[in-house]
Amino acid sequence: MAEDSSARPVFDSDPADPLTDRVKVLRGAPEGTRDVRVRFRAGGGLLGRRTVRRDQADSALLTYVGGDEYKQEEVLTLAGVDEFFAEVRARAAEEDAVEAAKNACVHLRCRYCDVRAEYLGTRTWVVGEPTMTGTALRSLSEEAVTQHVYRCPRCGLLELFAEGFLRHPVPEA
């Protein structure tokens, strides 16, 4: 199953490639896990198992960090790892659909000029009441808020988006 080249990659290498010996999951990992990796294995080596190319493997070792922050391992058959890869692709496709629906609601055209806004990156503001302490202006609240900033190139209107809701820059519709 080939991945859509226009989408963000799901894996760091093609899991179906017979010459692949390791695969890292970039997105679509099971909920509550992070740093998910698969190594193809066969008997032999110093500890009885060694990492080999997929075409030489008889099993796969799935490693990940779970919600408890401990590294966990699970041995899968080759059919089992293919099923795992299919589930990861399905979750990634679901994430893409949710993201596309969110992006469809965002209109980055200036309401005054009808020109597409340009992405300026992120800016961080400190939220709180300013006070004078000595000669420095400080904030009573040390809460920093990161915003993604878009600006109309014609009139300068700014649009701000909170961190964590959309992937930026938002693609053109």
Residue pairs with C-beta under 8 A, 6 or more apart in sequence:
1 16
1 86
1 89
3 9
3 10
3 11
3 89
7 96
8 26
8 27
9 26
10 25
10 26
10 27
10 28
10 88
10 89
10 92
11 23
11 24
11 25
11 26
11 85
11 88
12 23
12 24
12 26
13 20
13 22
13 23
13 24
14 20
15 23
15 38
15 54
15 81
15 82
15 85
16 54
17 54
18 53
18 54
18 55
19 53
19 54
19 55
20 40
20 53
20 54
21 39
21 40
21 51
21 52
21 53
21 54
22 37
22 38
22 39
22 40
22 51
23 37
23 38
23 85
24 36
24 37
24 38
25 36
25 37
25 38
25 88
27 92
27 95
28 88
28 89
28 90
28 91
28 92
28 93
28 95
29 36
29 64
29 88
29 91
30 36
30 64
30 87
30 88
30 91
32 66
32 67
33 64
33 65
33 66
33 67
34 64
34 65
35 63
35 64
35 65
36 62
36 63
36 64
36 88
37 62
37 63
37 64
38 60
38 61
38 62
38 63
38 76
38 81
38 84
38 85
39 51
39 60
39 61
39 63
40 51
40 52
40 53
40 54
40 56
40 57
40 59
40 60
40 81
41 49
41 50
41 51
41 52
41 57
41 58
41 59
41 60
41 61
41 75
42 49
42 50
42 52
42 56
42 57
42 58
42 59
43 49
43 50
43 58
44 50
49 61
54 78
57 78
58 78
59 75
59 76
59 77
59 78
60 75
60 76
60 77
60 78
60 80
60 81
61 73
61 74
61 75
61 76
62 73
62 74
62 75
62 76
62 81
62 84
63 71
63 72
63 73
63 74
64 71
64 72
65 71
65 72
66 72
76 84
99 166
99 167
102 165
102 166
103 166
103 170
103 171
103 173
104 173
106 161
106 166
106 170
107 173
108 116
108 117
108 150
108 159
108 170
108 172
109 115
109 116
109 117
110 116
110 117
110 152
110 154
110 155
110 157
111 157
112 152
112 155
112 157
113 152
113 154
113 155
113 157
115 152
115 153
115 154
116 172
117 150
117 151
117 152
117 153
117 157
117 159
118 150
118 151
118 152
118 153
119 148
119 149
119 150
119 168
119 169
119 170
120 149
120 150
120 151
121 148
121 149
122 146
122 147
122 148
122 149
122 163
122 168
123 146
123 147
123 149
124 144
124 145
124 146
124 147
125 144
125 145
125 147
126 139
126 141
126 142
126 143
126 144
126 145
127 139
127 141
127 143
127 144
127 145
128 139
128 140
128 141
128 142
128 143
129 139
129 140
129 141
130 137
130 138
130 139
131 137
131 138
131 139
131 140
132 138
145 162
145 163
146 162
146 163
147 160
147 161
147 162
147 163
148 160
148 161
148 162
148 163
148 166
148 168
148 169
149 158
149 159
149 160
150 158
150 159
150 160
150 161
150 169
151 157
151 158
151 159
161 168
